[in-house]
């Protein structure tokens, strides 16, 4: 059922819901809160303590005129009172607040209490003016954007929950639920959106986690069995030109690269398709491993495909392949979203006829109209950015092709076995020679001028710099620099005599390409950027990266960003600028200054934040897990692994009560499961 059929969802709201990944009523039902407000306890104002999170009902007593702070922020203040005292509501950069309330109006407030110079304040509280409509229970807070208020989102989700009986099927049979003492799915979902108490909420969350991890385990077992049974892949021998090609490379392969290449070439010789994950730290040289595999495939007259997560990275791979394979008659094509339509049609036709040996692309490669003549090797780069389904869609375009997955996000091996349990794993844990260690420093914003002086010094020595910001547009809630604002400030104030460029995710592909090419060609000295530069960008002349509001990033992301420098033979630096007001933020940044090993950083990142955030967004991670976290929910993970094994050993999955479970696994893993799958 389409979300636009729900009352209150017009064209604008539909667009905003779609941006959150909500397209259907089922999507909305399964769109879970990120946190909760406990509004059950209304506190007297005279009993509030500094740092409390409190619910208050009070009347508007005084509305101050807006004033501007020395930082440039607009401050709005409203005084509320009830029989227990006075409290001041404080809002930043929300000038409309003073027109929101009327003197004498009764209002509900919820927020953090601050006590300053004898004054009780509630900072940027949530407020509701319709007291009769207020829900005083445990209220859900959903992940949202600035266009959709919590009130609107709650209303839409509540409307969708009326259709839970027709939209949600129970996939766990009664005997499993009784054995494990877990809720049925509908009760769990309703509890998560509207819990009566925290005990029921915990039990409901556990039910969803159990289901998600059981599907993951069964799906991985199915994928592994499926690959074990597959024959008839194209056996690709090591081509006679391999030795000559390796010797022609402008650098020497590391032992770890050579070992991984050997493992890949042995896999490719077999009629059983390769299914291998290559894990390497940032800058460890995974790209050449992929190029050698594609070279071997093409020299044996088969087609190879390399899928990258961004157009910038796809273009970079395309140029590397063109450069390194220029002495061989291998046809290489680039197929991305911004490829002109006429050119796209020609490329697709040539792929179908087998006139293109290697195609590099983005999601454009998995379009329905892209057909291959003899696709024998599929490589996906930065796997965790693709869902399990997308990998499957590209694989399905070949006849049991060999599969190589590359990731620069190191995953601790124990977790890798759960996350990629269907794959063989190679690890590149050695850096190419000549790579300089990157010195990393954590500094306060008060040191910014000194940092920028150091950037100027590097540029005068002929080097280049990145300055990274976490947000593209000014955020009212987060005190974070926006790339656009920082770019203007740097260009006009700090670096007037230098060429400053800007790149961010809201620019179109052509604009991004122009900027990146200018940076690579040294026409830009300083590149102000959001995290679009996070993955794979390779500019050896860039030696310094300054990361503003570094506490806004996860450790794994900071490590990826740091990997943009230190790619040449010059000494490189990473400077993390942050107020780091919390212990956790300081701990994260300290880990960055003390460690350069991506595997250690990944382990610590997952300990601190969990795999959901580690992989990107909680609701749309690589495994499409909404609530489960394989790293933190290790007990449930073990339970579901044991149960999955038991189900397979006892052949339970083919009973009719397991039909919905099988369908869900097929849907998540994009693979057909029948009586023969697990045997």
N, C-alpha and C positions, 0 to 999 in steps of 0.2 A: 504493500500500500504506500503510495507516494506521500511524502510529508506535506506537499502543497494542498492535499485534500483536508488537512487539519484546520479547524477554525482559528483564525488569527494569523495564518501564514500567507502573506501577500508576496508580491514579486521581490521586494527589498529584503524582507525577512528570510525568504527562501534562499536568496544569494548568501546572506550571512550564515544561515544554517549549513548550507553546502560547504562554506569555507571551514566549518568545524567537522566536516565529514558526515553530516547528517543529511541524507537524501530520502530516506524512507522512515515510516513509522517505527519499524524494527530498529533502525539505527538510533532513533531517539530513545526508545525503551532501553537500549543497551549503552546509552551514553551516561556513564556513571559519574557521580560527584567526585571532585578532587579532595573536598574536605567538608566539614559541617560546622554550623553555628549552633551552639546549645543555648536556645532562648528560653529554657524552662525556668531559669532562675533570675527573676527581676530583683536587682539589688538596690538598697537605699543608697543615695548619693553619699551620705556621711559615713558609709562603711567601706567605700571604694579605696583600694590600695593601688599604688603606682605599679603599672604593668599588668593589672587585671584585664581580662577580656570580659566585658559586662553588657547586660541588657538593662535598659532604663526606659521608663515611661515618664515624660515630663512635658511641660507647656513652654512654648516659645515666649521668652521674657524680653529679649533685646536683640536687635539685629544691627551689627556694626557695619560701617562702610568698609568696602574692600581696601586693603592697603598693600603696597608693594614692598617686599623685603629687599635688603641690600643684595641678595643673590639674584634679584630679578623676578622672584616668584610672587604671584598674587596670593595674599592670605585672606580668607573669609572666616569671620568669627560670628557665632550665634550663641546667645546665652539661653539655657533652658533651666526651668525650676520646677520642683515639686515640694511636697511637705517635708522632704528629707534634706533639701539643700539646693545649691546652684551648681551647674556644670556648663563648661564652654565647649561647643563643638568647633573644631578647627579643620578647615579644608585648604589644600594648596592647589593653585592654578585651576580653580573651578569658580570663576567670578559669578556665574549664574546662581550660585547658592543663595546669595542675599535676596534674590527674588523668588526663591523656592518656598520660603516659610512666611507665615503671617503671625503677628503678635497674638498670643492667646491660644494658638493652635496646639492641640495635643499630638505629640509625636513619639514614635518608638525609635530608640537609638540602640545600635549594637556596634561595639568597637573596643579599641585598646585605650586604657586609661593612662593619663600622664599627669603627674602632680608637679607643677612648677610655681615656685614662689607663692605657695599657699593657694594657688588656683587649681581647681580640678578640671582637667581637659579630657575630651574624648576625641581622638585623632582620626580624621577622615572616616567617621562612622557610617555604617549602612543605616538608612533611615526609612521609615514607612509612615505615611501620614493618615492612611485609612486604618485606624486602630481596629475596627471591626474585622478587617480581612487578615489581620496578622496571625500567623501560625506560631504558637509559643512552644513548639516542640524542638526536636533536633532538626534543623533546616539544612537541606543540601546546598552546597556551593559548587557550581559546575565550571569546568574549564570553559572560558568564553572569550569574546573579543570586545572591543570598545563599542561595537554597534549593537550588541545584544545584552541587555541588562539581565541580572539574575532573575528579576521578577518575570520578565517576558519568557526567558528560557524555561523557568519552572512551570509556567502556565502551559507552554507548548508540550513539555514532557509529561505533565500531569494529564493533559488531554490525550496524549498518545498511550498512556498507561491504561486507558479505558479499553484499548484494543489488545491487551496482553494475551487474552485467551486465543485469539485467532492468529496472532503474530509469532508467538513463542511456543515451541514444542519442547516437551521434556525429552531429553536424550539419554538420561541415566535410568536404567530399569529399576523397578521397585526393590529387587533383592540387593542391588548395589547400595541404594540409598539407605536401606534398613541396616545393612552390614556396616556401613561407614557412619551411620547416624547423622545424615546430612539432609538439609531442607530440600523440598522440591523446588524447581527452578523459578516458578512464578512467585512463590512466597519469598524466595531469596531476593529476586529483583525488586519487588514491591518494598521489602524491608530496607534495601540499599537506598532507594529513593526517599523513603519516609520511615526511618527507624523510630520505634517507640522507646527503645533503650539501647545502650551500647552492646549488651550481651547478644541481643538478637542481630544487631548490625554485624558484629564479628563473625557470628555463625553464618550469616548470609554471604559475607565476603568470602569466607572459607569455601562455601559451596561453589561459587563462581570460579575461584582459583583451582579447586579440585577438578572441575570440568575442563577448564582450559589446559591444565597440565596433563590430564589424561588423554585429551585429544592430541596434544603435542607428542606424547610418548608413543601412542598408537600410530600416529602419522609418520613419525621417524622410523618406527619398526617397519611400517608398510613400505616406506621409501627405500630403506636398506634392503629389504627382501626383494623389492621390485628390481633394484639395481643388481643384486646378486644373481637374479634369474636371467637378466638381459644378456643376450648374445647378439650376434649379427651387427655389432658396431663395426665401422670400417677399421680394420687393423692398419695402423699407419706406421710403417717401419721408419727407422732413423734414416733420413735422406743422405745421400753421398756428399752433399755440399755442407753438411753440418759443421764438420771440423774447420773447414775454410771460413765459414760464416762466423764462428766463435772467435777465430783468430783475427778476423777483420774488425772486431768490435773496438771502439776507441778507448776501452777501459778493460781492466782485468776482472773476471768474475770472482766473487768471494767463494770460500768453501761451502758456505750455506746455500748460496745461489746454485752452485754446481751440483750439490747433493739434491736439491729440489728439482732441478732440470732433469737429472738422471731418473728420479722417481716418476716424473711426468712422462718422459720418453718411454720408459718401461711400460707404464699404463697404456700409452697410446698404441703400443705394438699389439695389444691384445684385442680379441674380438668381443671381449666383455668391456662395456664402456667405462672409461675412467670416471670417477666421482670424487674429486679431490679439492680440499680447501687449503689454500696457501695463506698462512698468516705471517705477516712481516711487520716489523715496527715501521714507523714513519721514516721514509728515506732509505729503507734497507735494500731497495732495488727489485721490487716485484715486477715492475713493468717489463724489464728485459726478459724475465722468466716467461711472461705472457707472449712477448714478441717471438721468442725462440719456439714456443709451442705452435704459434700461428704460422711461422716460417716453415716448420716441419710439415705441417698440414698442407700448406699451399704447394710446397715442392713435390708433394705426393699427389697433386692434382685434385685435392678436396677443398671444400669451402670451410672457412672459419669465421666466427662472429665474436666480436668483443663489445659487450654492453657496459657503458659507464653511466653513473648516476646524474652527471651534469654535462651540458653541452661544452663547457670550457674544457673539462677533463677529456671528453670524447675527442675534441679537436686536438688536444695535446697528444693523445695516443696516436691519432691519425698522422700527425706530423712526424712523430718519432718513428712510426712504421715506415713512412715514405722515405725518411732520411736513411734509416739503417738498411732498408731492403732495396735501395735505388739501383744496385748493380744486378738485380735479379728480375726476370720478367714476371713479376707478380702484380696483378691488378688489385688496387686497394681503393675502397670507396668509403665516404663518410655520409651517414644517413641520420640527420637530426631534425628536430622540429622546425628549425629555421632554414633548412635546405629549401631553395626555391622549388615551387611546385613542378615546373617542367623538368628540372634536374632530378627531382625525387622520382618522377614517373620513369625516367630513363634508367636510373640506378636500380629501381625495383625490377624493371624488365631484364636488365643485365644479370641481376642476382638469380632470377628465375631461369635464365638460359645457361647459367654457370660461367658467364664471362667475367664475373668478379670473384676473386679468390678470397679476399679478406674484406669484411665489412665491419666498420666501427660505427657505433651509434648509441643513442639513448633509448628511451621508451619507444621511439619511432620504430625500432627493430621488431617490436612484438605486435605491430599492427597486423590486422587480419590479411591485408593484401600483400604482405611480404612473404614470398615463397622462395625456397632454396632448391637448387638442383641436387646437390649432394653435401649438405651441411654435416660435417664430421666432428667439429670442435666448437663448443660454446664456452666463452669465458665471460663471467660477470665480475666487474670490478667494484670494490666497496660494497660487498654483498648486503651488509646490514641495512642499506638504504632501499633495498628491494624487498617486497613481500615474497613469501614462499611461492605464491601463485605466479608472480611475474617470471621467476626463474623457470618454473614449469612451462610457461607459455613459450619461451624461447626454445627450450629443449624440445618441445613438441613439434617444432618446425623442422627438425632433423630426424633421421632414421637412427634412433638410439645413439645420439652423438656423444662424444667424450665431453665431460663437463669439468671445468676448472673454475673455482670460485676464489677470488682474491680479496682479502680484507686487510686494511691498514689499522684496524681497530683491534689490537691484541685482546683476546678473550682468554682468561685463565683456562688451562687445559681441561680441568674437571667440568667447568661450565660448557666449554666448547663441545664436549662429548654429549651433553644434553641438548645444546642448541643445534649442533650439526651432527647429531648422533648417526646420521646416515652416510657420513663421508669419511674418507681417509684424510689425515691431516699432515701437511708439511709446514715446517716453521723456519723462516729466515730470521735468524737471531744474531746476525753479524752485519756490521755497517761496511759499505765500500771504503777502501783505503782513501785517504785524503780528506775524508769528512771531518770537519772540525767539531769539537764539543761546543754546544751552545751554552753560553753563560746566561743564567736566568736570575732576575732580580725582582723582588716585590717591593714597591715603593708607594708612599701615600700621595694623594693628589697635590699636596703642597710642594712636591719635588718635580712637578710637571715641567716647569721652565728648564730645570737642569737636564731633564730627560730630553727635551726638544733641542737643547744646545748640543747634546751628544749626537742626536740624529743629524743635525747640521754638519757636525764634524765628519761623520761617516759619509755623508753625501759629497762633501768637499773632497774626500779621498776617493771619489768615483763610485761609491756604493749606492744602493737604493734601500728604501724602507717601506714597511707596511705599518699603518695605524688602524687598528681594528676596534669597532664599536658594536655593542650588542643589539641595538635597535635601529630601525630605519626611520621611524617617525617619533617625534617627541611623545613620550608616555607621561600621562598625568600621575600615575601611581608610582612608577619606578623612577628613581633619580638616576636615570641612565643617559649617557650621551647618545645622541642619534648621529648616524654617519653623515647625514646631510648637514646638520648643524655644525658638526666638528669640521667637516670639509670646508665650509664657508669661513669658519673661524681661523683654521690653519692657513688657508689661502690668503686671507686678508691681514692676519695679525702676525702669526709666528713665522711663516715661510714665504714671505712676499717675493723673495728673490729666486725661489725654486719652483719647479713644475709640480703641481699637486693634482692628482687624479682621483676620481671617485668611482667605486663599483659597489652595487648592492643588488639584492634579489629582485627588486621591483623593476629593474631595468630590463629591456628586452634583449634577446640573444645577440643581436647585431651590435647594440651599444656596448654590451659586456665584452664582446670580441675586440672591438676597436680599442677599448681601454686596456685590455690585457695585452694586446699586441704592442701598443705604445709603451707599456711598462716593460715588456720583454725586450723591446728595441731601445730601451734607456731614454725614451722621450719623456717619461714621467719619472720624477725622482722619488716622490712619496705617494703611495697608493692608500687612500682612505677607503676602508672596506667594512662590510659586515662579514658574516661567516661564509659567504660564497667562495672565499679563497681557502676554506678549511681543507678541502680534499684535493690532494694531488698536484696542485699548481707548482710548477718548477721554474724558478727564475734564479739561477746560481749567483747572480750579482747582488741579490737582496741579502743584506747581512743583519738587519735589525727589524724586529717586530715589536711594536708597542701595543699592548692590549688594554684598552680603557675599560673601566668597571669590570675588571677580570673576575670578580666574585660572581658575576652573572652567568659565567660559563661553567660547565662541568669539567672535571679533570681531563677526561678523554678528549674533549673538544679543545681544551687549552693545549694539550700535547699535540693534537693535529695541527693547530694553528702555529705552534712553535716550529713544527716541521717544515714550514714554508721557508725558513732561513736555514743556514748551515748546509746548503746544497752545493756550494762551490768550495774553493780552497781557502776562502777568507774567514777570519775569525768572526763569529756571529753572536748576536745577543737577543734575548727575549726579555722585555720589561713589562711587568704586570702592575698596572696602576689601579689601586682600589682603596676605598675607605675600610673595607673588610670589618664591618661592625660586629659580626657574630663570631663566636669561637669556631664554628664549622667553616666559615669562609676563610678565616686565618689559617686553619688547619689545611684546607685544600691548597691554598697558595703556597704554604710552606712545603707541602709535598712536591709541588712543581719545582721549587728552587733546589730541592735536595735530590730529585730523581730525574734521570733521563731515559730510563728503561720503560718502554711503553707497556710491557706486561705487568710490571710492578704498579704502574700508575693505573692501569685498567682494573687491577685487583682492588686497589684502594678506592677507586671511583665507585665501583659497584658496592663496596662495603658501606661507603658514605651515602650513596644515593639510590642504589638498587638498579637492576638491569633495565627497568622501564625507561627511566630518564637517561641512563647510560647509552641506550640505543637510539635515543631521539625522543619521540613523544610517547607518553605512557599509553595512549589509546591506540596508536598505530605503529607499534614497533615491528621488528622483522618477523616476529612470530605472531603478530596480531593479537597479543595478550592485552586484555583491558585491565585486569587486576592482579594476575599472577606475576610473580617475580622469581624466576628460577634460582637466583642467587640467595634471596632472603627467605624464600619458602621451601627451603631444602627438605624439610620433613614431609611436606605435601608432595614434593617432587619424587621423593623415594617411595612414598605410599603409592602414587599413581604409576610409577615404573614397575613396582611389584605387581600391582593389579593388572597392568597391561600385559605383563608376562603370563600371569595366571589365566587371563582371558584367552591368550593365544594358545597356551598349552592345553587348555580344556576345550578349545574350539567353540568358545561361547558366542563369538561375534556373529555367528550365522543363524542364531535364534531370532525369531521375528521381533522380540522385544528390544533387540539391539539395532533395529533398522535405522532409527533416527540418528544414533551415534555414528553408524557407518556413513550415512549421508553427510553428516557434519564434517567428518574426516575427509571425505572426498572433496567437499566444497573448500575446506581450508588448504588442502594440499594439491588441489587441481589434478587429482588422479583417481582412476576407477579402481574400486576395491571389490573383489569377488571371492568365491570359495577358494581360489588358488593363491590369492595374494600372500597369505602368511604361511603357506605350507612349503 
